[in-house]
Amino acid sequence: MESTEFDASQYEFFPFGDAADLPPGERWFIDVEDRPVMVANLGGKYYAIADVCTHDDGPLGDGDIDGCEIICPRHGARFDLKTGEALTLPAVTRTMVYPVRERDGKLEIGILKK
C-alpha cells in the first residue's frame, strides 16, 4: 500500500486505524483536530480530504469519486483528492488534504508541525 505524497518531515503522524480494515474502494470518516475528514483507499493508495465543500460547507466525503477527484453531492463541484484544489464551479477555493501513510499495518494521518 502506498501513502500520499507529502514531505513527511513537516508533519506529525497519528494512528487512526488498521489498514486491513480499509480495503480498496472503501472510505472512512474521522475527526482531525475537531474537523471532519474523509479517508479513501483508491487502488491501494490512501487519500484524506476535509469532509467540507468550500462552496457551501456541505459534506464532501459522501460524493462520488471519479479517478482522483471527488464530486460534491450537493452542487457538483469537483476537488482533486491529492491537492484539495477546487476543479470546477461552484467551488473556487481549495479544501484541506492530509498525508496518510501505512506503518506496520496501521494507518497514520499527518498534521502539520507547529
Secondary structure, DSSP 4 states (H G I P E B T S, - for coil): -B---S-GGGEEEEEEEEGGGS-TT-EEEEEETTEEEEEEEETTEEEEEES--TTTS---TTS-EETTEEE-TTT--EEETTT--B-STT--S---EE-EEEETTEEEEEEE--
